Amino acid sequence: MANFTNTSEGISAVNGTFLDSEFRYVLFSVMYSIFFVLGFFSNLYVLFVLWRLREARAMGEIRIYMTNLTIADLLFVSALPFWISYYRRGGDWIFNDFMCRVTGSFFFINTYGSILFLGAISLNRYWAVTRPLDAASSDHRCRGIIVCTLIWASIISMSMPYLTVRGINEDNTKNKTRCFEGYHNGTNDEKRNIAVTHFLIIGMFFIVFFLVVICNFLIARALIYKSAPQSELYSETIKSNRSTASSCKKPRKTRGVKRKALRMLIAVVGVFVLCFVPHHIVQGPWTLAVLQITEGWGHVTWGQKTRQALNDAHQITWVLMGLNCILDPVVYFFATRKFRRFIMEHMRKLSRGEACSYTANTQISMDSRNPSQRLHSIQQHPNEE
């Protein structure tokens, strides 16, 4: 099973010949090199920012999700040098079988860990918008820890076959050692089990994607079409102190909220649509094409050109999935105001050659406000705490 399900599967045995996409060797070598450099430094910087904001009460739960997603991205990035070497050698694995299994499993962990953690972040933002009073009064760190534990337990258990089954196999026609490429000449029943596993994973992805789209749509609608909820105390205070000047500023403020809501929606859903949706659309037909089940469920009669087109498309979608390791920090930037303000302030101070300790202290002190001040801030910017 692992020999089929774990990687881009650029080579598949079809009727005694190999179906290969030669362009992938250059494409993966170049793109993975870019992902490694940008992903390594951007995710390390994210960990630095999250560590400096560790005392911010309102960042409690979402910071836990961001930290775990960043760790998943770094696992993927740490495996890239091995795969860069693999593709630069034209698909020849020079390391041992254990490293093949470990680096291959990191791909799976990053892909579906990213999907689940982005889903958790979307649910957290939806909760912050629809229940601002609860968001202001508690940080819910325990809930974040429990959710992350369940996510890690799920993806690690799902990746166990890739760690326990032999990953390398010999390509005698080209005298190369392949890592998680090709599939064994099993029976139709064995191939159907592989196909079922693929389609279950595809189904799980689209369920999470549907929830993410719904959550972000409701967030945008709540911010655009509804007034932020207010406590009775602040409602009376605002009414008594409302002036002509503040009324004139309201349209501009409303437009700002709309822009922020739209940016967050595009950032989160955009990562899914760009990085994950194309792969999971192609994955189903591609699986049936390369398995070549001869009869019954899963049997297809596609010609060589169709199989080649599916294989080529699969390589491109595989590269797009790797792009998430450098796009996830963009999601963090738009998801929370504290994260965004810290980075902007930090960049300004670095450009002036100043120390960055004030930046962290300033952000943490913002969270030491009394509860009524924090509540008012959440009411004005419910999607950005």
C-alpha positions in Angstrom: 0.0 0.0 0.0 2.7 2.5 0.9 4.5 1.9 -2.4 1.5 3.4 -4.1 -0.1 5.9 -1.8 2.5 8.2 -0.4 4.1 10.3 -3.0 3.6 12.0 -6.4 3.7 8.6 -8.0 5.3 9.9 -11.2 6.0 6.3 -12.4 3.4 3.6 -12.6 3.5 0.3 -14.2 1.0 0.0 -16.9 1.0 -3.1 -19.2 4.6 -3.8 -18.5 5.8 -0.2 -19.3 6.4 2.8 -17.2 4.2 5.9 -17.4 6.5 8.8 -16.5 6.3 12.5 -16.6 9.9 13.6 -17.4 9.3 17.3 -16.8 8.8 16.5 -13.1 12.5 16.0 -12.4 13.3 19.6 -13.2 10.1 21.0 -11.9 10.4 19.4 -8.5 14.1 20.1 -8.1 13.5 23.9 -8.7 10.3 24.3 -6.8 11.3 22.2 -3.8 14.5 24.3 -3.6 12.4 27.5 -3.5 10.0 25.9 -0.9 12.9 24.9 1.3 14.5 28.3 1.5 11.4 30.4 1.9 9.5 27.8 4.0 12.4 27.3 6.4 13.0 30.9 7.2 9.3 32.0 7.1 8.2 29.3 9.5 11.1 29.8 11.9 10.1 33.5 12.0 6.5 32.5 12.7 7.7 30.4 15.7 9.7 33.4 16.9 6.6 35.7 16.7 4.3 33.1 18.4 6.9 32.7 21.2 7.0 36.4 21.8 3.2 36.5 21.9 3.0 33.5 24.2 1.7 35.7 27.1 -1.1 37.3 25.1 -4.3 35.9 26.6 -6.5 36.4 23.5 -4.0 34.5 21.4 -4.1 31.4 23.5 -6.1 28.9 21.5 -5.4 30.1 18.0 -1.6 30.4 18.9 -1.7 26.7 19.7 -3.2 25.9 16.3 -0.7 28.2 14.5 2.3 26.7 16.4 1.2 23.1 15.5 0.6 24.0 11.9 4.0 25.6 11.7 5.6 22.5 13.1 3.9 20.4 10.5 5.2 22.8 7.8 8.7 22.5 9.2 8.5 18.7 9.1 7.8 18.9 5.4 10.5 21.5 4.8 13.1 19.2 6.7 12.3 16.4 4.2 12.8 18.6 1.1 16.6 18.2 0.8 16.2 14.5 0.4 13.6 14.8 -2.3 15.6 17.6 -4.1 18.5 15.1 -4.3 16.1 12.4 -5.5 14.7 14.4 -8.4 18.0 15.9 -9.3 19.2 12.3 -9.9 16.2 11.6 -12.1 14.3 9.6 -9.5 17.1 7.6 -8.0 17.0 7.2 -4.2 20.5 7.0 -2.7 19.5 6.9 1.0 18.3 3.9 3.0 14.8 2.6 3.2 14.2 4.1 6.6 14.8 7.6 5.4 12.5 6.9 2.4 9.7 6.0 4.8 10.3 8.9 7.2 10.6 11.6 4.6 7.6 10.2 2.7 5.5 10.1 5.8 6.4 13.8 6.5 4.6 14.6 3.2 1.4 13.0 4.3 1.6 14.5 7.8 2.2 18.0 6.5 -0.6 17.7 3.9 -3.4 16.5 6.1 -2.1 18.2 9.2 -2.2 21.5 7.4 -5.8 20.8 6.2 -7.0 19.9 9.7 -5.2 22.8 11.5 -6.5 25.3 9.0 -9.9 23.9 9.6 -9.4 24.4 13.3 -8.3 28.0 12.8 -11.4 28.7 10.7 -13.6 27.3 13.5 -11.8 29.3 16.0 -12.3 32.6 14.1 -16.0 31.7 13.6 -16.3 31.2 17.3 -14.6 34.5 18.0 -17.1 36.3 15.7 -20.3 34.6 16.8 -19.4 34.5 20.6 -17.3 37.5 21.3 -18.3 37.6 25.0 -16.9 34.1 25.5 -13.8 35.0 23.5 -13.1 38.0 25.7 -13.5 36.2 29.0 -11.5 33.0 28.3 -8.5 31.9 26.3 -9.6 28.2 25.9 -6.1 26.9 25.8 -7.1 23.5 27.1 -9.5 23.2 24.2 -6.8 24.0 21.8 -4.5 21.4 23.3 -7.1 18.7 23.1 -8.0 19.5 19.5 -4.3 19.5 18.5 -3.7 16.2 20.3 -6.6 14.6 18.4 -5.3 16.0 15.1 -1.8 14.7 15.7 -3.1 11.3 16.8 -5.3 11.0 13.7 -2.6 12.0 11.1 0.1 9.9 12.8 -2.1 6.8 12.9 -3.0 7.4 9.2 0.7 7.7 8.3 1.8 4.5 10.1 1.5 2.3 7.0 4.1 4.5 5.4 6.5 4.0 8.3 6.0 0.3 8.6 6.0 -0.9 5.0 9.1 -1.0 2.8 9.3 2.2 0.8 12.0 1.6 -1.8 11.9 -0.7 -4.8 14.2 -1.3 -7.7 13.5 0.0 -11.2 15.5 -2.6 -13.2 14.6 -1.0 -16.6 16.5 2.2 -15.7 18.8 0.8 -13.0 17.4 3.1 -10.3 16.1 2.8 -6.8 12.6 4.3 -6.5 11.2 5.7 -3.2 7.4 5.3 -2.9 7.0 5.0 -6.6 5.4 2.2 -8.6 3.0 -0.3 -7.2 3.2 -4.1 -6.7 1.5 -6.4 -9.1 -1.2 -7.4 -6.7 -4.6 -8.8 -7.2 -7.7 -6.8 -8.1 -8.9 -7.0 -4.5 -5.6 -5.6 -3.2 -5.8 -2.7 -5.7 -9.4 -2.0 -4.7 -8.3 -1.7 -1.1 -5.7 0.9 -2.2 -8.4 2.7 -4.2 -10.8 2.7 -1.3 -8.2 4.2 1.0 -7.5 7.0 -1.5 -11.2 7.8 -1.9 -11.8 7.9 1.8 -9.0 10.4 2.2 -10.4 12.4 -0.7 -13.8 12.4 1.0 -12.4 13.5 4.3 -10.6 16.4 2.6 -13.8 17.7 0.9 -15.7 17.5 4.2 -13.1 19.7 5.9 -13.0 22.0 2.9 -16.8 22.4 3.0 -16.6 23.3 6.7 -13.9 25.8 6.1 -15.8 27.5 3.2 -19.0 27.7 5.4 -17.2 29.1 8.4 -15.4 31.8 6.4 -18.6 32.7 4.5 -20.4 33.1 7.8 -17.6 35.1 9.3 -17.6 37.5 6.3 -21.4 37.8 6.3 -21.4 38.5 10.1 -18.7 41.2 9.7 -20.2 42.8 6.6 -23.9 42.8 7.2 -24.3 42.8 11.0 -23.3 45.2 13.7 -20.8 43.9 16.2 -22.5 42.7 19.4 -22.2 45.1 22.3 -22.7 44.8 26.0 -25.4 46.9 27.6 -22.9 49.1 29.3 -21.0 50.0 26.2 -24.2 50.3 24.2 -25.4 53.1 26.5 -22.0 54.7 26.6 -21.7 54.8 22.9 -25.2 56.2 22.5 -24.6 59.0 25.0 -21.2 59.9 23.5 -22.1 59.6 19.8 -21.2 62.8 18.0 -21.5 64.1 14.4 -17.8 63.6 13.8 -18.0 59.9 14.8 -21.0 59.4 12.6 -19.1 60.8 9.6 -16.4 58.3 10.2 -18.7 55.3 10.3 -18.9 54.6 6.5 -15.1 54.6 6.3 -14.8 52.3 9.3 -17.4 49.9 7.8 -15.5 49.7 4.6 -12.4 48.9 6.5 -14.1 46.0 8.3 -15.4 44.7 5.0 -11.9 44.8 3.5 -10.4 42.9 6.5 -13.1 40.3 6.3 -12.5 39.8 2.6 -8.7 39.5 3.1 -9.1 36.8 5.8 -11.6 34.9 3.6 -9.3 35.0 0.6 -6.3 34.0 2.7 -7.8 30.9 4.3 -10.0 29.6 1.5 -7.3 30.6 -1.1 -4.8 28.2 0.4 -7.3 25.4 0.2 -8.3 26.2 -3.4 -4.8 26.7 -4.7 -2.9 24.1 -2.8 -5.2 21.2 -2.0 -8.4 21.3 -4.1 -6.6 20.6 -7.5 -4.8 17.6 -6.1 -7.9 16.0 -4.6 -9.9 16.5 -7.8 -7.2 14.8 -9.9 -6.3 12.2 -7.2 -9.4 10.0 -7.8 -9.2 9.5 -11.5 -5.5 9.3 -11.4 -5.6 6.5 -8.8 -7.9 4.4 -11.0 -5.8 5.1 -14.1 -2.5 3.9 -12.6 -3.9 0.9 -10.7 -5.4 -0.6 -13.9 -8.0 -2.8 -12.1 -8.9 -5.3 -14.8 -12.5 -6.0 -13.9 -15.3 -5.0 -11.5 -15.3 -1.9 -9.4 -12.5 0.5 -10.2 -12.0 -0.8 -13.8 -11.5 1.9 -16.4 -10.8 1.7 -20.1 -8.9 5.0 -20.5 -6.3 5.1 -23.3 -2.6 5.9 -23.0 -3.1 9.6 -23.7 -5.6 10.0 -21.0 -3.4 8.2 -18.4 -0.5 10.4 -19.5 -2.5 13.6 -19.1 -3.7 12.5 -15.6 -0.1 11.7 -14.6 1.1 15.0 -15.9 -1.7 16.9 -14.1 -0.9 15.0 -10.9 2.7 16.2 -10.9 1.6 19.8 -11.1 -1.0 19.4 -8.3 1.6 17.8 -6.2 3.9 20.8 -6.5 0.9 23.1 -5.6 0.4 21.1 -2.4 4.0 21.9 -1.3 3.2 25.6 -1.8 1.2 25.6 1.5 4.4 25.6 3.6 5.1 29.2 2.5 1.4 30.4 2.3 0.4 29.3 5.8 2.2 32.3 7.3 0.1 34.5 5.1 -3.0 33.0 6.7 -1.6 33.9 10.2 -1.0 37.5 9.1 -4.6 38.0 8.1 -6.2 35.8 10.8 -5.2 37.8 13.9 -4.6 41.5 14.6 -1.9 40.9 17.3 0.1 38.7 14.9 -0.1 41.3 12.1 0.7 44.3 14.4 3.7 42.5 15.9 5.2 41.8 12.5 4.6 45.3 11.2 6.1 46.9 14.3 9.0 44.4 14.3 9.8 45.2 10.7 9.7 48.9 11.3 12.0 48.6 14.3 14.4 46.4 12.4 14.5 48.8 9.5 15.5 51.5 12.0 18.1 49.2 13.7 16.3 49.2 17.0 15.9 46.3 19.4 12.7 44.3 19.2 12.0 43.8 22.9 9.7 46.8 23.0 7.5 45.2 20.3 6.8 42.1 22.3 6.2 44.0 25.5 3.8 46.4 23.7 1.8 43.5 22.3 1.6 41.7 25.6 0.7 44.8 27.5 -2.3 45.3 25.1 -3.6 42.0 26.5 -3.3 43.1 30.1 -6.2 45.5 29.7 -9.2 45.1 32.0 -11.9 42.8 30.7 -14.2 45.6 29.6 -11.5 47.1 27.4 -10.7 43.7 25.9 -14.4 43.1 25.3 -14.8 46.5 23.6 -11.8 45.7 21.3 -13.3 42.3 20.3 -16.6 43.9 19.6 -15.0 46.4 17.3 -12.7 43.8 15.6 -14.2 40.4 16.3 -12.2 38.6 13.6 -8.8 39.9 14.5 -8.1 38.9 18.1 
